[in-house]
Amino acid sequence: MNSDFRVSVDFFAHHKTKKLKKRLGYEGVVALLQLWAYAARVRPDGDLSGMEDEDIELAADWCGEEGTLVPTLKSVGFLDENEGGLRLHDWQENNAWAAAGESRSDASRLSRMAKVFPDEYQALVNAGVKGVSKKDYEAIRTSSNRQSIIQGIVNSYQVGVNDTLTTVERPLTTVERPLTTHLSPAPAPSPAPMAINNTPLTPHGGDAFGDAGDSLLAGQPGSPDGGKPRTQRKRFVPPTVEEVAAYCRERDNGIDPEAFVDFYTAKGWLVGKSPMKDWRSAVRTWEHDRRSQTRQTYQMPIN
């Protein structure tokens, strides 16, 4: 469970916060912070689905006029509504560390199994499972048939992996002709490229981590690959927490490796709008920013 969440130092000066204060007073601002704290503890993914407006007011310890908090948070822009219910606006992007709290707990339980249930642990690791929920861990601990519990976890994990496999669709185009001109049958489109290992593909056929793919521009000056022959290009591979931790220890910079990986994983390993090329350079940037602060903080943007 999370013990904190992040708020930007510009939070109180932000136009959304000012609107909230104008409409509900400081009580509304405090209620929003209370709701964020509740989410960090109980709904770390920011999803408030299943909660009625009254439930949210209770979670936020709202003491104002009943039924006014949620509509105001929605109109100001702190709550988003979709078919499934309400979500905190951009929570996973702005509070990646808190959003990953449940995943860290699940991973910790799985690691604990290495000593307590080594055979079951190895079966889960071999299947690619990254974590075990509290409910599943208790089932493993108390069940007389652990193998069936393990198989159920593996099956659920594989279903989740299959659901995330996607293909990238290319728009089909036709050449406009006068209505009086007879149109010949259009040729069948080429198969759309498929994302490999869930790596997003870019319009030129490469991916978001710098591989230019089979673009007609590959190897040409000004192309996405910088004019380098395909054999000379090196595709960016996101680092593991262990790799970042080792690099941070080497530089003795005090950067939290898990926070670093969680932050850029939530952003799709983009720096601004561009794919990251060198994660070590990004670590050094965090290191430089940290020197200008009296203590290590990471601000949460709110827009």
N, C-alpha and C positions, 0 to 999 in steps of 0.2 A: 504494500500500500504506500502511496506517495505521502511524503511528509511536508511537501511544499509545492508551489507552482510559481510561475514567473509573471511579473507585471512590468510593463515599460515605465521608465521614469517620466515619460510624457503622458502617462495615462490620464492624469487629472487635467491636463491642458488639451486633450484631444477633443475634437468637436462632438464626437458621439457622447463622451462623458459629460460635456457641458450641456448637451441636449437632455440627457438623462437627469442631470441635476436640476435643470430648469423645470422639467415636468414633474419630477417626483421628489425633489430636494435631495439633501445629502443621504437621507435614508435609502433612496433608490440606488445611489452609488455604493453604499455599504452593502445593500442586498445583493448587488451584482458580484462584489468581491466574495460575499458569503457563498453565492451560487458557484463561483469558480472553485472555491475551497472544497465545497461539497463534491463537485465533479472530480477534482483531483483525487479525492479519497474513494468515492463510490462509483463514479462513472468516468474513469480515466480516458476513455475514447471520446468524451464530449457528447455522446449520444444520450439524449433524454427521452428517447422513445418509451412509451408506456406510462409516462408521468403526466398527470393532468395538471392544469394550471394551478390548482390548489396545492398539489404535491410540490411543485416548483417553488411556490411562495413559502411553503413550510421549510423546504430545503434551504432557501435563502434567508430564512428567519425574517420574512417581510412583515412589518407591523403597520403598514399604511393601509389605505383603502383596499378592501378585498376585490380581487379581480382586475387590478390595474397594473400590476408589475409585469406580467408576461406580455400583454399587448404592447406595453411601452418598450420593453426590451426588444421585441420584434420590430417595431416601427423605427427604433433608433438604429438597429443593426447589430445588436449583440446576440440575438437569437435568430437562427434560420429554421424555416419550416419546409418539410418535404412530405412525401406520401407516408413515410414511416413515423413521422412525429417531429419533435423539435431537436435541434442540435445547437451547441454553442458555436458561434460564428468562428470559422477557421481555427478551431481549438487544436486540432492535431498538427497543423502547420506552425502555429504560434507557440504551442506548448508541447513540443515533441517529447521532451523528457517525461513530463507527467503522463502524456498519452501512451507512452511505452511502459508505464509502471506495471501493468498487469502482465505484459510479456516478460519483463525482467523477473517477476515473481514466479511465473511458470517455468522459466529457464532455471531458476534457483532450485525449484522442487525437483526438476529432472536431474540436476547435478547431485542433489542429496540422495537420489535413488541409487547412484553409483556405489554407495557404501551399504545402503540398507537392502536394496533389491537389485543386486548386480546383474542377474540374468535378464530381468525385465527391463532394466536400464539399457542394456546392450541391444535388446530387441527393438526398443524405441529409437535408439540412435541409428541403428542400421537401416531403419525405415525412413530416416530423415526428420523425425519429430524433433522440434526445437524446445518444447516446453510441455509441462503437465499442469492442468488446472487444479485448483484446490479440491474440487469435487472428485476429479478422477484420481488424485493422489489418495484421498480418503478411501475411495473404492478399492484401490490396489492394496492399501494397508489392511483393510478389514475383510476383504474377500477371500474365500477359500479356493476360488478358481481365478487366480490372477491372470492366467493366460487369456481367458475370454475378455477380461477388462483391457488387457494390452492390445488384443486384436481389434477391439472396438475403437480404441484411441487411434490406432494405425489407420483403420478404415476411414474414420472421420477426417484425419489429417490428409489422406490421399484424395478424398472428395473435395476438400478445401483447395488443394493444389490444382486439381483439374478445373475447378471453377475459375481460377485466376488465369488460366492459359487463354490468351486472346490472340486474334489475328488482326493485322492492320489492313483496313480497307482502302483501296485507291479509288478516287472518284472516276467514273466513266465519262468520257467527253465525246461529243459528236460534232461534226462540222455542219453549221447551219447552211441550208440551201433554200432557194426560192420554193414556195409551195407547189409551183407548177413543174418542178424538176422531180423526176422519178428517183426515189431513194433506193439504193441497192442495199441488200442485207448487210448489217454491220458485222464485222468479224468478232468472234468471241474474244473477250478480254483475257489477258494473261492472268495466271493465278496471282492473287495478292501475296506479298511476302509475309511470312509468319514470324512473329516475335520469337526469338530464341532465348530460353532461360528467362523469360519475362523481361528482356531488355527492349525498351521502346525503340521502334524503328523510325527514322526520320524520312521526310518525303523523298530524299535522293537515294533511298534504299539502304542506307547505313543505319547506325544506331546512335542513341543519345550520348554515348560515351566515346565518340570520336572515330569510330570505324566508318570509313566513307563508303563501304559496301561496293556494289558494282556500278556505281554511277558512271554515266558517259563522261563526266568531268574528272573522274578519278585519275590522278597523276598529272593533271593540267594545272598551270598557275592559276590561282584564284579559286581553285576547287576546295571543297570541304576538307580534303586531306592535305592542303597546303602544298600541293604539287609533288608530294613524295610518292615514289613507287609503292605499290601495295605491300611488298615484302619488307619495306622499311618502316611502315606505320605500326605504332604500338597502341593497342586498344586499352582504354582506361578500365581498370578493375577496381571496384570499391573495396577499401581495406576492411579487415576484420577488427573487432575491438582489441584483440590481442596485438595486432600489428600497430595500431595507433598507440596503445599503451606502451609498447616497447620503444617507439619513437619518442613519446613524451618523456619516458624515463631517461632516455639517452640525452635529451635536451634539458631535463630537469626543469620543466616549465610549469608543472602543476595543473596542466589542462586535464579535464575529466574525459577520458577516451570514450566512455559510453555516451556522454552528452554530445560529444562531437559526432559520433556515428549516427546516433538517433536524429540529430538535427539535420544532417545532410541526407539521411535516408528518407526523412519526411519530405525533403525538397527535391527528391529524385536525383540527388548528386549534381545539382545545378548551382552555379555561382552566378547570382543574378538570373539572367535568362540563358546563360551559356553553359554547356556541359563542363564539368570539372575535368581538368587535365592532370593535375598533380595534387594529391591530397596532402602531401607533406608541406607543400607551400601554403595550403589552407590552414594547417596546424600552426605554422609560423605566424600567419596573420592573426589567429586567435591569441597566440602568445604575445604578439606586439600589442594587441588591444588590451590584454590583461595587465600589462605593465602600467598602463595609464589609469588603472583603477586601484583603489585601496584594498579591494578584496575581489575575489572571483565572482562575477555575476553575469548572467546572460539575460538580456531584456526580452520581454515578450511583446512584439509588435501587436497592435490591436486593430489594424485596418487591413 
